């Protein structure tokens, strides 16, 4: 079970991760805007590159939003006093797993079983 210092450590880590993602999100907003399709301003290959860049930016934005949701859920578990407990089996999530991914909601065994079945 995680103690008070562990909770503070992971809260700080989660908030830092959240801050980093929000900073990237603000700088990446421009890349997701609609691509100009005027053939007189750019060639066909350039437009295709621009459209591909836009698709990649939108995909990255979606991944950041999912990560922000995972961070919020982890912060809520911290508030409720259940952070570090597997949401499926209720056992402790190993500290090394939480150090690697503080948003992990499942212990490694439950995560493995979830992917197989």
C-alpha positions in Angstrom: 0.0 0.0 0.0 1.2 3.5 -0.8 1.9 5.9 2.0 1.3 9.6 2.3 4.8 10.5 0.8 4.1 8.1 -2.1 0.8 9.8 -2.7 2.5 13.2 -2.8 5.2 11.9 -5.1 2.6 10.5 -7.6 0.4 13.6 -7.3 3.3 15.8 -8.2 4.3 13.5 -11.1 0.7 13.4 -12.4 0.4 17.2 -12.2 3.8 17.7 -14.0 2.7 15.3 -16.7 -0.6 17.1 -17.1 1.2 20.5 -17.3 3.5 19.1 -20.0 0.7 17.7 -22.1 -1.3 20.9 -21.8 1.7 23.0 -23.0 2.1 20.7 -26.0 -1.6 20.9 -26.7 -1.5 24.7 -26.8 1.4 24.7 -29.3 -0.2 21.9 -31.4 -3.6 23.6 -31.9 -2.5 25.4 -35.1 -1.4 22.1 -36.9 -5.0 20.8 -36.7 -6.6 23.7 -38.6 -8.2 23.1 -42.0 -5.7 22.8 -44.8 -5.9 25.3 -47.6 -6.9 23.5 -50.8 -6.3 26.4 -53.3 -4.3 24.8 -56.1 -2.9 28.2 -57.1 -1.1 28.6 -53.8 0.4 25.2 -53.3 1.0 22.1 -55.5 -0.8 18.8 -55.3 2.1 17.0 -53.5 2.4 19.9 -51.0 -1.3 19.7 -50.3 -1.1 16.0 -49.7 1.8 16.5 -47.3 -0.2 19.2 -45.6 -3.2 16.9 -45.3 -1.0 14.1 -43.9 0.5 16.5 -41.4 -2.9 17.6 -40.4 -4.0 14.0 -39.9 -1.0 13.2 -37.8 -1.6 16.4 -35.7 -5.2 15.4 -35.1 -4.2 11.9 -34.1 -1.6 13.3 -31.7 -4.2 15.6 -30.2 -6.6 12.7 -29.6 -3.8 10.7 -27.8 -3.1 13.8 -25.6 -6.8 14.1 -24.8 -6.9 10.4 -23.8 -3.8 10.8 -21.6 -5.3 13.9 -19.9 -8.4 11.8 -19.1 -6.2 9.1 -17.6 -4.4 11.7 -15.5 -7.7 13.1 -14.3 -8.9 9.7 -13.4 -5.7 9.0 -11.5 -5.9 12.3 -9.6 -9.5 11.3 -8.6 -8.3 8.0 -7.4 -5.7 9.8 -5.3 -8.4 12.0 -3.8 -10.5 8.9 -3.0 -7.6 7.1 -1.4 -7.6 4.3 -3.9 -4.7 5.3 -6.1 -2.3 2.4 -6.5 -5.0 -0.2 -6.2 -6.0 -2.3 -9.2 -9.5 -1.3 -10.4 -10.2 -4.9 -11.4 -8.8 -7.1 -8.6 -8.2 -4.6 -5.8 -4.6 -5.6 -5.3 -1.7 -3.2 -5.0 -0.2 -2.0 -8.3 3.5 -2.5 -8.1 5.4 0.7 -7.5 7.7 0.2 -10.5 4.6 0.0 -12.7 3.3 3.3 -11.3 6.7 4.9 -11.7 6.7 3.9 -15.4 3.1 5.0 -15.9 1.4 6.8 -12.9 -1.9 6.6 -14.8 -2.0 2.8 -14.8 -5.4 1.6 -13.5 -4.6 -2.1 -13.5 -2.0 -4.3 -12.0 0.2 -6.1 -14.5 -1.6 -9.4 -14.1 -5.0 -7.9 -14.8 -3.6 -5.8 -17.7 -2.2 -9.0 -19.3 -5.4 -10.9 -18.8 -7.4 -8.0 -20.3 -5.3 -8.1 -23.5 -5.6 -11.8 -24.0 -9.3 -12.1 -23.4 
